[in-house]
Amino acid sequence: MKILILNGPNLNLLGVRDKNTYGSETLVDIEKKVTASYPELELSWFQSNHEGELIDRIQSAASEGFSGIVANWGGYTHTSVAIRDALETVPIPKVEVHLSNIHAREKFRETSITGRVMDGIITGFGSDSYILGIHAVQLLKKKN
């Protein structure tokens, strides 16, 4: 199984930015941990601070043979109608993940614009949110 893992803006600063909220692991640390947890899967990681680059990856995911998408949209979760609209057209399982519990933070973070077109959302389990997200994609693939 081939899964695309997308990361939005500022996630390249994990390990440096607000350690009380996001922890001390870097995105590279998370990638290594998650990849080690799923050695049988082909995981493709992509991070961008640019909305259009993320949209391009979303739009090409199915044609590139990905079985599912696990994504942490960062701040775009709460603001990007364009990412939401791109996701709506993707026919493969899509799971949104968040390191922190978005419902226990600032009020504006409780709303996930992108979440409405995802198959599920996992929030608040730190880097394990990615592991749970991949497991959720596997479960969704079994259902279909």
DAHUNOR-V197106 format. One record per pair of residues at least 12 apart in sequence whose C-alpha atoms are under 8 Angstrom apart, sorted by sequence separation. I is the first residue (numbers start at 1). J is the second residue. D is the distance in Angstrom with one decimal. If there is no record, write none. Layout:
# DAHUNOR-V197106
i j d
I J D
I J D
This chain:
# DAHUNOR-V197106
i j d
14 26 4.6
15 27 7.7
121 133 7.9
13 26 7.2
14 27 5.9
12 26 7.5
13 27 7.8
31 45 7.6
12 27 6.2
11 27 6.8
120 136 7.9
96 115 6.8
102 123 6.6
96 118 6.5
101 123 5.0
102 124 7.1
69 92 7.4
71 94 7.7
73 96 7.6
95 118 5.7
100 123 6.1
101 124 3.8
68 92 5.3
69 93 6.3
70 94 5.9
71 95 6.3
72 96 5.8
74 98 7.7
94 118 5.2
95 119 5.7
96 120 6.3
97 121 5.8
98 122 6.3
99 123 6.2
100 124 4.1
101 125 7.5
51 76 7.9
67 92 6.1
68 93 4.7
69 94 4.7
70 95 4.9
71 96 4.9
72 97 5.0
93 118 7.7
94 119 5.4
95 120 5.0
96 121 4.6
97 122 4.8
98 123 4.6
99 124 5.2
100 125 6.6
66 92 7.8
67 93 7.1
68 94 5.8
69 95 6.3
70 96 5.8
71 97 5.8
72 98 5.8
93 119 6.3
94 120 7.1
95 121 5.7
96 122 6.2
97 123 5.7
98 124 6.1
99 125 5.7
100 126 6.1
55 82 7.7
59 86 6.5
70 97 6.9
87 114 7.7
95 122 7.5
98 125 7.6
99 126 4.0
55 83 5.9
58 86 6.6
59 87 7.7
62 90 6.9
98 126 7.3
99 127 5.9
54 83 7.6
58 87 6.6
61 90 7.8
62 91 7.2
84 113 6.6
88 117 5.6
99 128 7.9
59 89 7.9
62 92 6.7
78 108 7.3
84 114 4.7
87 117 6.5
99 129 6.2
55 86 6.3
59 90 6.9
78 109 6.3
83 114 6.9
84 115 8.0
87 118 7.5
98 129 6.4
51 83 7.3
58 90 7.4
81 113 6.8
84 116 8.0
97 129 5.8
78 111 5.9
80 113 6.8
81 114 7.4
84 117 6.7
97 130 6.3
77 111 7.9
78 112 5.0
79 113 6.6
80 114 7.2
12 47 7.1
77 112 5.2
78 113 5.4
11 47 7.3
77 113 5.9
78 114 7.4
97 133 6.4
77 114 5.5
96 133 7.2
3 41 7.5
5 43 7.0
7 45 7.9
9 47 7.5
77 115 7.5
95 133 5.8
1 40 7.9
2 41 6.1
3 42 6.3
4 43 6.1
5 44 5.9
6 45 6.1
7 46 6.2
8 47 5.8
9 48 5.9
10 49 6.4
95 134 7.9
1 41 5.3
2 42 4.6
3 43 5.1
4 44 4.9
5 45 4.8
6 46 5.0
7 47 4.4
8 48 5.4
9 49 3.9
1 42 6.2
2 43 5.9
3 44 6.3
4 45 6.2
5 46 6.3
6 47 5.9
7 48 6.5
8 49 5.7
9 50 6.9
95 136 7.2
2 44 7.6
4 46 7.7
8 50 7.6
95 137 6.7
8 51 7.8
94 137 6.9
93 137 5.9
8 54 7.4
93 140 6.4
6 54 7.4
93 141 7.1
4 61 7.2
70 130 7.2
4 66 6.4
2 65 7.2
3 66 5.4
6 69 7.4
11 74 6.9
70 133 6.0
2 66 5.0
3 67 5.7
4 68 6.4
5 69 5.8
6 70 6.4
7 71 5.8
8 72 6.2
9 73 7.2
10 74 7.1
70 134 6.5
1 66 7.6
2 67 5.5
3 68 5.1
4 69 4.8
5 70 4.8
6 71 4.6
7 72 4.9
8 73 4.4
9 74 5.7
1 67 6.2
2 68 7.2
3 69 5.7
4 70 6.3
5 71 5.5
6 72 6.3
7 73 5.7
8 74 5.1
9 75 6.7
3 70 7.3
6 73 7.3
7 74 7.1
8 75 7.4
9 76 7.5
70 137 7.6
8 76 7.0
69 137 7.5
68 137 6.1
67 141 7.7
22 99 6.2
22 100 6.3
21 100 6.4
34 128 8.0
37 131 7.4
34 130 6.9
30 127 6.0
34 131 6.0
25 127 8.0
23 126 7.4
22 126 7.0
3 134 7.8
